[in-house]
Amino acid sequence: MTRPRRLDIAQLPTKVRPLDRISERWGGPRIWIKHDDDTGGLITGNKIRKLQYAVADAVDRGADTLITCGGIQSNHCRATAAIARQVGMEVVLCLRGEAPEHLEGNVLLDHVLGAQIRWWTPEQYQEHDAGMEAIADELRAAGKSPYVIAEGCSMAPGVWGYIEAAEEIAAAQREHEVSFDAIVHAVGSGGTSAGLVLGAHLHGLSGKIQAVCACDDAAYFRPLITRLCRETVERYDLPVRVDLSTLELVEGFVGRGYGLSRPEELAVLVELARTEGVVLDPVYSGKAMFALRSEIETGQVRSGQNVLFVHTGGIFGLAPHARGLAQL
């Protein structure tokens, strides 16, 4: 097994602790949280876990410019812009949508960090991989050395971020003398899920890996996660067989669509904040917690179980949802 080099930017390991007040309030399993929202300042959130490996690869290859893509309020793009500046690189962000009249949240931070932003229509974004390669060719012709980072950093180097997180979860189980029956997280580009699946095999985690679809569905994500696992196993000679039997893709919680929230989702977000002082983001972790709350209500998650919720961060994305949150 070849463990790749990573940068030392995120504050790791992140804390694991029980949320006993909300567990009692909801009357189901004992809910624990892994605070991947607390990885450090401007780069807070889970994206830095993946980027530490991908950007180390970019540095080793002599790159001077990072290229990546995401939605207007992409946490991944904001974190990429921040880490690019920390290592002295330029950054090009390809954002889906039109330039907003007023900058707020992550896109405001992208601007402050001096990222070059390319605005793509939804139709252009459907071909985002080809589009980023075209920009890379454009930069090479201008004498630059670009490095393309996949959407959400869901690529073999990025998958290592959550193989490492699984190692931390195994250590937390030993520290707290607990075995997690399920590890719940949101899936949007597949890299977090792939890393947790591989990490569970490598580090002996026996619980179900539950990935709540924040967009698309299981038919879309299963082959994507399978491919990411295979590419990572092959590239780093991991001593595991790709086996997704431990992965459960949870559907039915996309709601109004990617990046759009319903009042009942925001209500769970606010309830958790006011009960535990934990603030989720509406796009990913908010939908995942809403799914967990719903499954507790329907009895699909039982009392007596221990459930670990991976808080993937994204607090800067709250601003566009201010109107809906202010009504709660």
Phi and psi restraints in degrees (value plus and minus 20) as a CYANA .aco file:
   2 THR   PHI    -129.0   -89.0
   2 THR   PSI      90.2   130.2
   3 ARG   PHI    -106.5   -66.5
   3 ARG   PSI     103.1   143.1
   4 PRO   PHI     -93.0   -53.0
   4 PRO   PSI     139.4   179.4
   5 ARG   PHI     -92.4   -52.4
   5 ARG   PSI     126.7   166.7
   6 ARG   PHI    -153.5  -113.5
   6 ARG   PSI     139.7   179.7
   7 LEU   PHI     -94.1   -54.1
   7 LEU   PSI     143.2   183.2
   8 ASP   PHI    -135.0   -95.0
   8 ASP   PSI      54.7    94.7
   9 ILE   PHI    -135.7   -95.7
   9 ILE   PSI     -64.6   -24.6
  10 ALA   PHI     -91.5   -51.5
  10 ALA   PSI     132.2   172.2
  11 GLN   PHI    -108.4   -68.4
  11 GLN   PSI      78.9   118.9
  12 LEU   PHI    -144.5  -104.5
  12 LEU   PSI     133.9   173.9
  13 PRO   PHI     -93.9   -53.9
  13 PRO   PSI     135.2   175.2
  14 THR   PHI    -103.2   -63.2
  14 THR   PSI     135.1   175.1
  15 LYS   PHI     -93.7   -53.7
  15 LYS   PSI     123.2   163.2
  16 VAL   PHI    -137.0   -97.0
  16 VAL   PSI     108.8   148.8
  17 ARG   PHI    -170.9  -130.9
  17 ARG   PSI     137.6   177.6
  18 PRO   PHI    -101.0   -61.0
  18 PRO   PSI     129.4   169.4
  19 LEU   PHI    -129.1   -89.1
  19 LEU   PSI      57.8    97.8
  20 ASP   PHI     -94.4   -54.4
  20 ASP   PSI     -49.4    -9.4
  21 ARG   PHI     -89.5   -49.5
  21 ARG   PSI     -65.5   -25.5
  22 ILE   PHI     -92.0   -52.0
  22 ILE   PSI     -50.9   -10.9
  23 SER   PHI     -82.0   -42.0
  23 SER   PSI     -63.8   -23.8
  24 GLU   PHI     -87.6   -47.6
  24 GLU   PSI     -60.1   -20.1
  25 ARG   PHI     -83.5   -43.5
  25 ARG   PSI     -60.1   -20.1
  26 TRP   PHI    -107.4   -67.4
  26 TRP   PSI     -36.4     3.6
  27 GLY   PHI      48.9    88.9
  27 GLY   PSI      10.4    50.4
  28 GLY   PHI    -142.0  -102.0
  28 GLY   PSI    -149.5  -109.5
  29 PRO   PHI     -93.5   -53.5
  29 PRO   PSI     149.8   189.8
  30 ARG   PHI    -101.6   -61.6
  30 ARG   PSI      97.6   137.6
  31 ILE   PHI    -113.5   -73.5
  31 ILE   PSI     110.1   150.1
  32 TRP   PHI    -133.6   -93.6
  32 TRP   PSI     139.0   179.0
  33 ILE   PHI    -149.7  -109.7
  33 ILE   PSI     119.5   159.5
  34 LYS   PHI    -126.6   -86.6
  34 LYS   PSI      99.0   139.0
  35 HIS   PHI    -104.8   -64.8
  35 HIS   PSI      47.0    87.0
  36 ASP   PHI     -97.2   -57.2
  36 ASP   PSI     -19.2    20.8
  37 ASP   PHI     -95.7   -55.7
  37 ASP   PSI     -35.2     4.8
  38 ASP   PHI    -132.9   -92.9
  38 ASP   PSI      39.8    79.8
  39 THR   PHI    -118.7   -78.7
  39 THR   PSI     -23.3    16.7
  40 GLY   PHI     104.9   144.9
  40 GLY   PSI      86.6   126.6
  41 GLY   PHI      30.1    70.1
  41 GLY   PSI    -149.6  -109.6
  42 LEU   PHI     -84.6   -44.6
  42 LEU   PSI     -46.2    -6.2
  43 ILE   PHI    -116.6   -76.6
  43 ILE   PSI      -4.4    35.6
  44 THR   PHI     -72.2   -32.2
  44 THR   PSI     125.5   165.5
  45 GLY   PHI      93.4   133.4
  45 GLY   PSI     154.1   194.1
  46 ASN   PHI     -96.1   -56.1
  46 ASN   PSI     -37.7     2.3
  47 LYS   PHI     -82.2   -42.2
  47 LYS   PSI     -52.5   -12.5
  48 ILE   PHI     -85.9   -45.9
  48 ILE   PSI     -48.9    -8.9
  49 ARG   PHI     -75.0   -35.0
  49 ARG   PSI     -67.4   -27.4
  50 LYS   PHI     -94.1   -54.1
  50 LYS   PSI     -62.5   -22.5
  51 LEU   PHI     -84.7   -44.7
  51 LEU   PSI     -51.0   -11.0
  52 GLN   PHI     -77.8   -37.8
  52 GLN   PSI     -55.2   -15.2
  53 TYR   PHI    -101.1   -61.1
  53 TYR   PSI     -64.5   -24.5
  54 ALA   PHI     -86.0   -46.0
  54 ALA   PSI     -62.4   -22.4
  55 VAL   PHI     -92.7   -52.7
  55 VAL   PSI     -51.2   -11.2
  56 ALA   PHI     -80.2   -40.2
  56 ALA   PSI     -60.7   -20.7
  57 ASP   PHI     -83.6   -43.6
  57 ASP   PSI     -60.1   -20.1
  58 ALA   PHI     -83.3   -43.3
  58 ALA   PSI     -63.4   -23.4
  59 VAL   PHI     -81.2   -41.2
  59 VAL   PSI     -65.2   -25.2
  60 ASP   PHI     -83.7   -43.7
  60 ASP   PSI     -46.4    -6.4
  61 ARG   PHI    -110.0   -70.0
  61 ARG   PSI     -18.1    21.9
  62 GLY   PHI      59.2    99.2
  62 GLY   PSI       3.0    43.0
  63 ALA   PHI     -91.2   -51.2
  63 ALA   PSI     132.1   172.1
  64 ASP   PHI    -144.3  -104.3
  64 ASP   PSI     -24.5    15.5
  65 THR   PHI    -163.2  -123.2
  65 THR   PSI     112.1   152.1
  66 LEU   PHI    -120.7   -80.7
  66 LEU   PSI     119.7   159.7
  67 ILE   PHI    -144.8  -104.8
  67 ILE   PSI     109.9   149.9
  68 THR   PHI    -172.6  -132.6
  68 THR   PSI    -198.6  -158.6
  69 CYS   PHI    -165.4  -125.4
  69 CYS   PSI     144.3   184.3
  70 GLY   PHI     151.9   191.9
  70 GLY   PSI    -195.8  -155.8
  71 GLY   PHI     -94.7   -54.7
  71 GLY   PSI     153.1   193.1
  72 ILE   PHI     -76.7   -36.7
  72 ILE   PSI     -60.5   -20.5
  73 GLN   PHI    -121.7   -81.7
  73 GLN   PSI      13.9    53.9
  74 SER   PHI     -84.3   -44.3
  74 SER   PSI     100.9   140.9
  75 ASN   PHI     -85.8   -45.8
  75 ASN   PSI     -57.0   -17.0
  76 HIS   PHI     -81.3   -41.3
  76 HIS   PSI     -64.7   -24.7
  77 CYS   PHI     -86.3   -46.3
  77 CYS   PSI     -62.1   -22.1
  78 ARG   PHI     -80.9   -40.9
  78 ARG   PSI     -63.7   -23.7
  79 ALA   PHI     -86.4   -46.4
  79 ALA   PSI     -56.7   -16.7
  80 THR   PHI     -84.1   -44.1
  80 THR   PSI     -62.5   -22.5
  81 ALA   PHI     -82.1   -42.1
  81 ALA   PSI     -60.7   -20.7
  82 ALA   PHI     -87.9   -47.9
  82 ALA   PSI     -65.6   -25.6
  83 ILE   PHI     -90.2   -50.2
  83 ILE   PSI     -51.1   -11.1
  84 ALA   PHI     -79.3   -39.3
  84 ALA   PSI     -64.8   -24.8
  85 ARG   PHI     -88.3   -48.3
  85 ARG   PSI     -53.1   -13.1
  86 GLN   PHI     -88.3   -48.3
  86 GLN   PSI     -47.7    -7.7
  87 VAL   PHI    -124.2   -84.2
  87 VAL   PSI     -11.9    28.1
  88 GLY   PHI      60.1   100.1
  88 GLY   PSI       8.9    48.9
  89 MET   PHI    -128.2   -88.2
  89 MET   PSI     140.6   180.6
  90 GLU   PHI    -103.9   -63.9
  90 GLU   PSI     145.6   185.6
  91 VAL   PHI    -166.9  -126.9
  91 VAL   PSI     115.5   155.5
  92 VAL   PHI    -137.0   -97.0
  92 VAL   PSI     104.1   144.1
  93 LEU   PHI    -132.4   -92.4
  93 LEU   PSI     107.9   147.9
  94 CYS   PHI    -122.9   -82.9
  94 CYS   PSI      85.5   125.5
  95 LEU   PHI    -126.2   -86.2
  95 LEU   PSI     116.9   156.9
  96 ARG   PHI    -100.8   -60.8
  96 ARG   PSI      99.7   139.7
  97 GLY   PHI     106.2   146.2
  97 GLY   PSI    -187.9  -147.9
  98 GLU   PHI    -125.7   -85.7
  98 GLU   PSI     132.1   172.1
  99 ALA   PHI     -80.3   -40.3
  99 ALA   PSI     104.8   144.8
 100 PRO   PHI     -92.7   -52.7
 100 PRO   PSI     134.9   174.9
 101 GLU   PHI     -85.8   -45.8
 101 GLU   PSI     -58.6   -18.6
 102 HIS   PHI    -141.7  -101.7
 102 HIS   PSI     109.5   149.5
 103 LEU   PHI    -101.1   -61.1
 103 LEU   PSI     115.1   155.1
 104 GLU   PHI    -173.5  -133.5
 104 GLU   PSI     141.0   181.0
 105 GLY   PHI      41.2    81.2
 105 GLY   PSI    -158.0  -118.0
 106 ASN   PHI     -84.0   -44.0
 106 ASN   PSI     -57.9   -17.9
 107 VAL   PHI     -88.6   -48.6
 107 VAL   PSI     -49.4    -9.4
 108 LEU   PHI     -85.0   -45.0
 108 LEU   PSI     -62.7   -22.7
 109 LEU   PHI     -85.3   -45.3
 109 LEU   PSI     -56.9   -16.9
 110 ASP   PHI     -76.6   -36.6
 110 ASP   PSI     -63.4   -23.4
 111 HIS   PHI     -85.8   -45.8
 111 HIS   PSI     -66.2   -26.2
 112 VAL   PHI     -79.5   -39.5
 112 VAL   PSI     -56.9   -16.9
 113 LEU   PHI     -97.7   -57.7
 113 LEU   PSI     -25.5    14.5
 114 GLY   PHI      58.2    98.2
 114 GLY   PSI       5.1    45.1
 115 ALA   PHI     -88.8   -48.8
 115 ALA   PSI     122.6   162.6
 116 GLN   PHI    -102.2   -62.2
 116 GLN   PSI     101.2   141.2
 117 ILE   PHI    -127.4   -87.4
 117 ILE   PSI     108.6   148.6
 118 ARG   PHI    -127.3   -87.3
 118 ARG   PSI     102.3   142.3
 119 TRP   PHI    -112.2   -72.2
 119 TRP   PSI     104.5   144.5
 120 TRP   PHI    -135.1   -95.1
 120 TRP   PSI     121.0   161.0
 121 THR   PHI     -90.5   -50.5
 121 THR   PSI     141.3   181.3
 122 PRO   PHI     -74.9   -34.9
 122 PRO   PSI     -54.7   -14.7
 123 GLU   PHI     -87.9   -47.9
 123 GLU   PSI     -62.8   -22.8
 124 GLN   PHI     -84.1   -44.1
 124 GLN   PSI     -57.4   -17.4
 125 TYR   PHI     -86.6   -46.6
 125 TYR   PSI     -45.8    -5.8
 126 GLN   PHI     -79.3   -39.3
 126 GLN   PSI     -44.9    -4.9
 127 GLU   PHI    -129.7   -89.7
 127 GLU   PSI      23.8    63.8
 128 HIS   PHI     -85.3   -45.3
 128 HIS   PSI     -54.4   -14.4
 129 ASP   PHI     -83.7   -43.7
 129 ASP   PSI     -67.8   -27.8
 130 ALA   PHI     -84.6   -44.6
 130 ALA   PSI     -57.7   -17.7
 131 GLY   PHI     -83.9   -43.9
 131 GLY   PSI     -61.0   -21.0
 132 MET   PHI     -88.9   -48.9
 132 MET   PSI     -55.9   -15.9
 133 GLU   PHI     -85.6   -45.6
 133 GLU   PSI     -54.9   -14.9
 134 ALA   PHI     -85.0   -45.0
 134 ALA   PSI     -59.9   -19.9
 135 ILE   PHI     -85.9   -45.9
 135 ILE   PSI     -59.2   -19.2
 136 ALA   PHI     -81.1   -41.1
 136 ALA   PSI     -61.9   -21.9
 137 ASP   PHI     -83.0   -43.0
 137 ASP   PSI     -60.2   -20.2
 138 GLU   PHI     -80.6   -40.6
 138 GLU   PSI     -63.3   -23.3
 139 LEU   PHI     -90.5   -50.5
 139 LEU   PSI     -57.9   -17.9
 140 ARG   PHI     -81.8   -41.8
 140 ARG   PSI     -59.7   -19.7
 141 ALA   PHI     -83.7   -43.7
 141 ALA   PSI     -44.6    -4.6
 142 ALA   PHI    -112.5   -72.5
 142 ALA   PSI     -12.6    27.4
 143 GLY   PHI      69.2   109.2
 143 GLY   PSI      -9.4    30.6
 144 LYS   PHI    -112.2   -72.2
 144 LYS   PSI     148.3   188.3
 145 SER   PHI    -142.7  -102.7
 145 SER   PSI      65.9   105.9
 146 PRO   PHI    -103.1   -63.1
 146 PRO   PSI     137.9   177.9
 147 TYR   PHI    -155.1  -115.1
 147 TYR   PSI     101.3   141.3
 148 VAL   PHI    -109.5   -69.5
 148 VAL   PSI     106.5   146.5
 149 ILE   PHI    -125.8   -85.8
 149 ILE   PSI     104.6   144.6
 150 ALA   PHI     -80.1   -40.1
 150 ALA   PSI     138.0   178.0
 151 GLU   PHI     -70.9   -30.9
 151 GLU   PSI     106.7   146.7
 152 GLY   PHI      48.4    88.4
 152 GLY   PSI     -10.0    30.0
 153 CYS   PHI      36.9    76.9
 153 CYS   PSI      11.3    51.3
 154 SER   PHI    -105.3   -65.3
 154 SER   PSI      65.2   105.2
 155 MET   PHI    -172.7  -132.7
 155 MET   PSI     145.5   185.5
 156 ALA   PHI     -71.8   -31.8
 156 ALA   PSI     -68.6   -28.6
 157 PRO   PHI     -80.6   -40.6
 157 PRO   PSI     -59.6   -19.6
 158 GLY   PHI     -87.2   -47.2
 158 GLY   PSI     -53.0   -13.0
 159 VAL   PHI     -77.8   -37.8
 159 VAL   PSI     -51.1   -11.1
 160 TRP   PHI     -79.5   -39.5
 160 TRP   PSI     -46.6    -6.6
 161 GLY   PHI     -77.7   -37.7
 161 GLY   PSI     -57.7   -17.7
 162 TYR   PHI    -116.1   -76.1
 162 TYR   PSI     -30.8     9.2
 163 ILE   PHI     -85.0   -45.0
 163 ILE   PSI     -62.1   -22.1
 164 GLU   PHI     -85.5   -45.5
 164 GLU   PSI     -59.1   -19.1
 165 ALA   PHI     -82.9   -42.9
 165 ALA   PSI     -57.7   -17.7
 166 ALA   PHI     -83.3   -43.3
 166 ALA   PSI     -56.4   -16.4
 167 GLU   PHI     -82.7   -42.7
 167 GLU   PSI     -59.7   -19.7
 168 GLU   PHI     -86.4   -46.4
 168 GLU   PSI     -58.2   -18.2
 169 ILE   PHI     -84.6   -44.6
 169 ILE   PSI     -60.7   -20.7
 170 ALA   PHI     -80.9   -40.9
 170 ALA   PSI     -60.8   -20.8
 171 ALA   PHI     -86.0   -46.0
 171 ALA   PSI     -57.4   -17.4
 172 ALA   PHI     -86.3   -46.3
 172 ALA   PSI     -57.2   -17.2
 173 GLN   PHI     -80.6   -40.6
 173 GLN   PSI     -62.1   -22.1
 174 ARG   PHI     -86.9   -46.9
 174 ARG   PSI     -62.1   -22.1
 175 GLU   PHI     -82.7   -42.7
 175 GLU   PSI     -63.2   -23.2
 176 HIS   PHI    -114.8   -74.8
 176 HIS   PSI     -20.1    19.9
 177 GLU   PHI      32.2    72.2
 177 GLU   PSI      34.8    74.8
 178 VAL   PHI    -160.2  -120.2
 178 VAL   PSI     134.6   174.6
 179 SER   PHI    -142.4  -102.4
 179 SER   PSI     100.8   140.8
 180 PHE   PHI     -98.9   -58.9
 180 PHE   PSI     105.4   145.4
 181 ASP   PHI     -96.1   -56.1
 181 ASP   PSI     -44.7    -4.7
 182 ALA   PHI    -171.9  -131.9
 182 ALA   PSI     127.8   167.8
 183 ILE   PHI    -140.6  -100.6
 183 ILE   PSI      88.9   128.9
 184 VAL   PHI    -120.0   -80.0
 184 VAL   PSI     113.1   153.1
 185 HIS   PHI    -173.9  -133.9
 185 HIS   PSI     146.0   186.0
 186 ALA   PHI    -111.5   -71.5
 186 ALA   PSI     124.6   164.6
 187 VAL   PHI    -138.2   -98.2
 187 VAL   PSI     109.4   149.4
 188 GLY   PHI    -149.5  -109.5
 188 GLY   PSI     -50.1   -10.1
 189 SER   PHI    -154.6  -114.6
 189 SER   PSI     -25.4    14.6
 190 GLY   PHI      80.0   120.0
 190 GLY   PSI     -39.5     0.5
 191 GLY   PHI     -87.9   -47.9
 191 GLY   PSI     -58.7   -18.7
 192 THR   PHI     -83.6   -43.6
 192 THR   PSI     -65.1   -25.1
 193 SER   PHI     -83.4   -43.4
 193 SER   PSI     -64.3   -24.3
 194 ALA   PHI     -80.8   -40.8
 194 ALA   PSI     -63.2   -23.2
 195 GLY   PHI     -84.7   -44.7
 195 GLY   PSI     -60.7   -20.7
 196 LEU   PHI     -87.5   -47.5
 196 LEU   PSI     -58.3   -18.3
 197 VAL   PHI     -82.6   -42.6
 197 VAL   PSI     -69.9   -29.9
 198 LEU   PHI     -86.8   -46.8
 198 LEU   PSI     -62.0   -22.0
 199 GLY   PHI     -83.9   -43.9
 199 GLY   PSI     -55.1   -15.1
 200 ALA   PHI     -82.6   -42.6
 200 ALA   PSI     -61.8   -21.8
 201 HIS   PHI     -86.5   -46.5
 201 HIS   PSI     -61.8   -21.8
 202 LEU   PHI     -90.6   -50.6
 202 LEU   PSI     -53.2   -13.2
 203 HIS   PHI    -135.6   -95.6
 203 HIS   PSI      -7.2    32.8
 204 GLY   PHI      53.3    93.3
 204 GLY   PSI      12.2    52.2
 205 LEU   PHI    -102.5   -62.5
 205 LEU   PSI     107.3   147.3
 206 SER   PHI    -119.1   -79.1
 206 SER   PSI     -32.4     7.6
 207 GLY   PHI     -93.3   -53.3
 207 GLY   PSI     141.3   181.3
 208 LYS   PHI     -90.2   -50.2
 208 LYS   PSI     116.0   156.0
 209 ILE   PHI    -111.1   -71.1
 209 ILE   PSI      89.8   129.8
 210 GLN   PHI    -125.8   -85.8
 210 GLN   PSI      94.6   134.6
 211 ALA   PHI    -127.3   -87.3
 211 ALA   PSI      94.2   134.2
 212 VAL   PHI    -107.0   -67.0
 212 VAL   PSI     100.5   140.5
 213 CYS   PHI     -89.4   -49.4
 213 CYS   PSI      95.9   135.9
 214 ALA   PHI    -109.2   -69.2
 214 ALA   PSI     -27.7    12.3
 215 CYS   PHI    -180.9  -140.9
 215 CYS   PSI     147.5   187.5
 216 ASP   PHI      32.8    72.8
 216 ASP   PSI    -172.4  -132.4
 217 ASP   PHI    -172.3  -132.3
 217 ASP   PSI    -197.5  -157.5
 218 ALA   PHI     -82.3   -42.3
 218 ALA   PSI     -57.5   -17.5
 219 ALA   PHI     -81.6   -41.6
 219 ALA   PSI     -50.1   -10.1
 220 TYR   PHI    -100.1   -60.1
 220 TYR   PSI     -64.9   -24.9
 221 PHE   PHI     -98.8   -58.8
 221 PHE   PSI     -53.4   -13.4
 222 ARG   PHI     -80.8   -40.8
 222 ARG   PSI     -69.6   -29.6
 223 PRO   PHI     -85.6   -45.6
 223 PRO   PSI     -52.5   -12.5
 224 LEU   PHI     -84.9   -44.9
 224 LEU   PSI     -67.2   -27.2
 225 ILE   PHI     -86.8   -46.8
 225 ILE   PSI     -58.3   -18.3
 226 THR   PHI     -79.5   -39.5
 226 THR   PSI     -65.7   -25.7
 227 ARG   PHI     -82.3   -42.3
 227 ARG   PSI     -63.9   -23.9
 228 LEU   PHI     -82.0   -42.0
 228 LEU   PSI     -60.9   -20.9
 229 CYS   PHI     -82.2   -42.2
 229 CYS   PSI     -66.4   -26.4
 230 ARG   PHI     -83.6   -43.6
 230 ARG   PSI     -63.3   -23.3
 231 GLU   PHI     -83.0   -43.0
 231 GLU   PSI     -58.9   -18.9
 232 THR   PHI     -90.2   -50.2
 232 THR   PSI     -64.1   -24.1
 233 VAL   PHI     -78.9   -38.9
 233 VAL   PSI     -64.6   -24.6
 234 GLU   PHI     -90.2   -50.2
 234 GLU   PSI     -62.5   -22.5
 235 ARG   PHI     -87.6   -47.6
 235 ARG   PSI     -57.1   -17.1
 236 TYR   PHI    -130.6   -90.6
 236 TYR   PSI      -9.7    30.3
 237 ASP   PHI      32.7    72.7
 237 ASP   PSI      30.3    70.3
 238 LEU   PHI     -95.0   -55.0
 238 LEU   PSI     119.1   159.1
 239 PRO   PHI    -103.5   -63.5
 239 PRO   PSI      30.5    70.5
 240 VAL   PHI    -156.4  -116.4
 240 VAL   PSI     134.6   174.6
 241 ARG   PHI    -116.6   -76.6
 241 ARG   PSI     115.6   155.6
 242 VAL   PHI     -86.4   -46.4
 242 VAL   PSI      95.2   135.2
 243 ASP   PHI    -163.4  -123.4
 243 ASP   PSI      90.6   130.6
 244 LEU   PHI    -114.9   -74.9
 244 LEU   PSI      -1.2    38.8
 245 SER   PHI     -86.7   -46.7
 245 SER   PSI     -42.7    -2.7
 246 THR   PHI    -104.5   -64.5
 246 THR   PSI     -25.6    14.4
 247 LEU   PHI    -119.4   -79.4
 247 LEU   PSI     108.3   148.3
 248 GLU   PHI    -136.4   -96.4
 248 GLU   PSI      98.3   138.3
 249 LEU   PHI    -110.8   -70.8
 249 LEU   PSI      96.5   136.5
 250 VAL   PHI    -114.4   -74.4
 250 VAL   PSI      96.2   136.2
 251 GLU   PHI    -122.6   -82.6
 251 GLU   PSI     150.4   190.4
 252 GLY   PHI      75.1   115.1
 252 GLY   PSI     -11.9    28.1
 253 PHE   PHI    -144.6  -104.6
 253 PHE   PSI      -1.9    38.1
 254 VAL   PHI     -89.9   -49.9
 254 VAL   PSI     -47.3    -7.3
 255 GLY   PHI      47.0    87.0
 255 GLY   PSI    -148.1  -108.1
 256 ARG   PHI     -94.0   -54.0
 256 ARG   PSI     -31.7     8.3
 257 GLY   PHI     112.9   152.9
 257 GLY   PSI     153.1   193.1
 258 TYR   PHI     -81.1   -41.1
 258 TYR   PSI     108.2   148.2
 259 GLY   PHI      57.1    97.1
 259 GLY   PSI     -17.9    22.1
 260 LEU   PHI    -132.1   -92.1
 260 LEU   PSI     119.7   159.7
 261 SER   PHI    -138.6   -98.6
 261 SER   PSI     130.3   170.3
 262 ARG   PHI    -121.5   -81.5
 262 ARG   PSI     135.4   175.4
 263 PRO   PHI     -74.9   -34.9
 263 PRO   PSI     -58.4   -18.4
 264 GLU   PHI     -87.7   -47.7
 264 GLU   PSI     -50.9   -10.9
 265 GLU   PHI     -89.0   -49.0
 265 GLU   PSI     -65.7   -25.7
 266 LEU   PHI     -85.2   -45.2
 266 LEU   PSI     -51.3   -11.3
 267 ALA   PHI     -84.8   -44.8
 267 ALA   PSI     -59.7   -19.7
 268 VAL   PHI     -86.9   -46.9
 268 VAL   PSI     -60.1   -20.1
 269 LEU   PHI     -78.5   -38.5
 269 LEU   PSI     -66.1   -26.1
 270 VAL   PHI     -88.9   -48.9
 270 VAL   PSI     -59.6   -19.6
 271 GLU   PHI     -80.4   -40.4
 271 GLU   PSI     -63.4   -23.4
 272 LEU   PHI     -85.0   -45.0
 272 LEU   PSI     -61.8   -21.8
 273 ALA   PHI     -81.6   -41.6
 273 ALA   PSI     -60.9   -20.9
 274 ARG   PHI    -102.4   -62.4
 274 ARG   PSI     -35.9     4.1
 275 THR   PHI    -115.6   -75.6
 275 THR   PSI     -57.7   -17.7
 276 GLU   PHI    -142.8  -102.8
 276 GLU   PSI     -26.0    14.0
 277 GLY   PHI      50.7    90.7
 277 GLY   PSI       3.8    43.8
 278 VAL   PHI    -128.9   -88.9
 278 VAL   PSI     101.5   141.5
 279 VAL   PHI    -127.5   -87.5
 279 VAL   PSI      99.6   139.6
 280 LEU   PHI    -111.4   -71.4
 280 LEU   PSI     153.1   193.1
 281 ASP   PHI    -124.8   -84.8
 281 ASP   PSI     126.5   166.5
 282 PRO   PHI     -89.6   -49.6
 282 PRO   PSI     -45.1    -5.1
 283 VAL   PHI     -97.5   -57.5
 283 VAL   PSI     -63.1   -23.1
 284 TYR   PHI    -137.5   -97.5
 284 TYR   PSI     -93.4   -53.4
 285 SER   PHI     -84.7   -44.7
 285 SER   PSI     -49.6    -9.6
 286 GLY   PHI     -83.9   -43.9
 286 GLY   PSI     -63.2   -23.2
 287 LYS   PHI     -87.5   -47.5
 287 LYS   PSI     -57.9   -17.9
 288 ALA   PHI     -85.7   -45.7
 288 ALA   PSI     -61.4   -21.4
 289 MET   PHI     -89.2   -49.2
 289 MET   PSI     -56.0   -16.0
 290 PHE   PHI     -82.1   -42.1
 290 PHE   PSI     -59.7   -19.7
 291 ALA   PHI     -83.2   -43.2
 291 ALA   PSI     -64.8   -24.8
 292 LEU   PHI     -82.2   -42.2
 292 LEU   PSI     -64.3   -24.3
 293 ARG   PHI     -79.8   -39.8
 293 ARG   PSI     -62.3   -22.3
 294 SER   PHI     -86.2   -46.2
 294 SER   PSI     -59.4   -19.4
 295 GLU   PHI     -91.5   -51.5
 295 GLU   PSI     -48.4    -8.4
 296 ILE   PHI     -87.0   -47.0
 296 ILE   PSI     -63.8   -23.8
 297 GLU   PHI     -81.4   -41.4
 297 GLU   PSI     -56.7   -16.7
 298 THR   PHI    -109.2   -69.2
 298 THR   PSI     -19.0    21.0
 299 GLY   PHI      60.5   100.5
 299 GLY   PSI     -10.5    29.5
 300 GLN   PHI     -94.8   -54.8
 300 GLN   PSI     -43.7    -3.7
 301 VAL   PHI    -135.9   -95.9
 301 VAL   PSI     100.9   140.9
 302 ARG   PHI    -115.6   -75.6
 302 ARG   PSI     136.9   176.9
 303 SER   PHI     -86.2   -46.2
 303 SER   PSI     131.2   171.2
 304 GLY   PHI      74.2   114.2
 304 GLY   PSI     -36.6     3.4
 305 GLN   PHI    -106.1   -66.1
 305 GLN   PSI     139.3   179.3
 306 ASN   PHI    -133.5   -93.5
 306 ASN   PSI     101.7   141.7
 307 VAL   PHI    -138.5   -98.5
 307 VAL   PSI     105.6   145.6
 308 LEU   PHI    -117.7   -77.7
 308 LEU   PSI     103.6   143.6
 309 PHE   PHI    -123.1   -83.1
 309 PHE   PSI     102.8   142.8
 310 VAL   PHI    -110.0   -70.0
 310 VAL   PSI      89.9   129.9
 311 HIS   PHI    -103.6   -63.6
 311 HIS   PSI      87.0   127.0
 312 THR   PHI    -107.2   -67.2
 312 THR   PSI     -17.7    22.3
 313 GLY   PHI      71.1   111.1
 313 GLY   PSI    -179.4  -139.4
 314 GLY   PHI      84.9   124.9
 314 GLY   PSI       3.5    43.5
 315 ILE   PHI     -81.2   -41.2
 315 ILE   PSI     -48.0    -8.0
 316 PHE   PHI     -88.4   -48.4
 316 PHE   PSI     -35.6     4.4
 317 GLY   PHI    -104.4   -64.4
 317 GLY   PSI     -17.2    22.8
 318 LEU   PHI     -90.9   -50.9
 318 LEU   PSI     -51.4   -11.4
 319 ALA   PHI     -74.3   -34.3
 319 ALA   PSI     -64.0   -24.0
 320 PRO   PHI     -85.4   -45.4
 320 PRO   PSI     -33.0     7.0
 321 HIS   PHI    -123.1   -83.1
 321 HIS   PSI      -3.2    36.8
 322 ALA   PHI     -79.1   -39.1
 322 ALA   PSI     -60.7   -20.7
 323 ARG   PHI     -82.4   -42.4
 323 ARG   PSI     -67.6   -27.6
 324 GLY   PHI     -85.2   -45.2
 324 GLY   PSI     -58.9   -18.9
 325 LEU   PHI     -90.1   -50.1
 325 LEU   PSI     -54.1   -14.1
 326 ALA   PHI     -86.7   -46.7
 326 ALA   PSI     -38.1     1.9
 327 GLN   PHI    -105.7   -65.7
 327 GLN   PSI     -24.9    15.1
